[in-house]
Amino acid sequence: MSLHNYMVISLAKYATISVPVEVKKVLEKVKGGDEWGEFLLRLYSEVKRLKSEKAFKQLANILTDEDLKTIVESTKEFRERFALR
């Protein structure tokens, strides 16, 4: 007796992204066994996090301690004035 397992995937919710063959080879090595969608979303999240971190560091280098104190005070004042009641 032979049992077969089938997985049905609705292709209506998928799209094709054309990339150079070499790019796909590199990404496939990094992706490992992950699904493409999961891998690309994780990659996007990491890039977004790194860009935010870089922007924060750049801003921290530009602002003085006095600037930071003023921002904190303004934020507190804003929250106190516009707190939902």
C-alpha positions as CSV (number, residue, x, y, z in Angstrom):
1,M,0.0,0.0,0.0
2,S,1.4,3.4,-1.0
3,L,0.5,6.6,0.7
4,H,1.2,10.0,-0.9
5,N,1.4,13.3,0.8
6,Y,0.6,16.3,-1.3
7,M,1.0,20.0,-0.5
8,V,-1.2,22.4,-2.4
9,I,0.0,26.0,-2.7
10,S,-2.2,28.7,-4.1
11,L,0.0,30.5,-6.7
12,A,-2.4,33.4,-6.7
13,K,-0.6,34.8,-3.6
14,Y,2.9,34.5,-5.0
15,A,4.9,36.7,-7.3
16,T,8.1,36.2,-9.3
17,I,11.1,38.5,-8.8
18,S,13.7,38.4,-11.5
19,V,17.3,38.7,-10.3
20,P,20.6,37.8,-11.9
21,V,21.6,34.2,-11.5
22,E,24.7,35.0,-9.4
23,V,22.6,37.1,-7.0
24,K,20.2,34.2,-6.6
25,K,23.1,31.7,-5.9
26,V,24.5,34.0,-3.2
27,L,21.1,34.5,-1.6
28,E,20.3,30.8,-1.7
29,K,23.4,30.0,0.3
30,V,22.6,32.5,2.9
31,K,18.9,31.6,3.1
32,G,19.5,28.0,3.8
33,G,16.3,26.1,4.4
34,D,14.1,29.1,5.0
35,E,11.2,30.0,2.7
36,W,12.0,32.9,0.4
37,G,9.3,35.1,1.8
38,E,10.5,34.5,5.4
39,F,14.1,35.1,4.4
40,L,13.4,38.3,2.5
41,L,11.3,39.7,5.3
42,R,14.1,38.9,7.8
43,L,16.7,40.5,5.5
44,Y,14.5,43.6,5.1
45,S,14.0,43.9,8.9
46,E,17.7,43.6,9.5
47,V,18.6,46.3,7.0
48,K,15.9,48.6,8.5
49,R,17.3,48.0,12.0
50,L,20.8,48.8,10.9
51,K,19.8,51.9,9.1
52,S,17.9,53.1,12.2
53,E,20.9,52.3,14.4
54,K,23.2,54.2,12.0
55,A,20.9,57.3,11.9
56,F,20.7,57.2,15.8
57,K,24.5,57.2,16.1
58,Q,24.8,60.0,13.6
59,L,22.3,62.1,15.4
60,A,23.9,61.3,18.8
61,N,27.2,62.6,17.4
62,I,25.6,65.8,16.2
63,L,23.6,66.7,19.3
64,T,25.2,68.1,22.4
65,D,24.2,67.1,25.9
66,E,22.3,70.4,26.2
67,D,20.4,69.5,23.0
68,L,19.4,66.1,24.4
69,K,18.2,67.6,27.7
70,T,16.1,70.1,25.8
71,I,14.6,67.3,23.7
72,V,13.7,65.3,26.8
73,E,12.2,68.3,28.5
74,S,10.1,69.2,25.4
75,T,8.9,65.6,25.1
76,K,7.8,65.5,28.7
77,E,6.0,68.8,28.4
78,F,4.3,67.7,25.2
79,R,3.1,64.5,26.8
80,E,1.8,66.3,29.9
81,R,-0.1,68.9,27.8
82,F,-1.6,66.5,25.3
83,A,-2.2,63.4,27.5
84,L,-5.5,61.7,26.8
85,R,-7.9,62.2,29.7
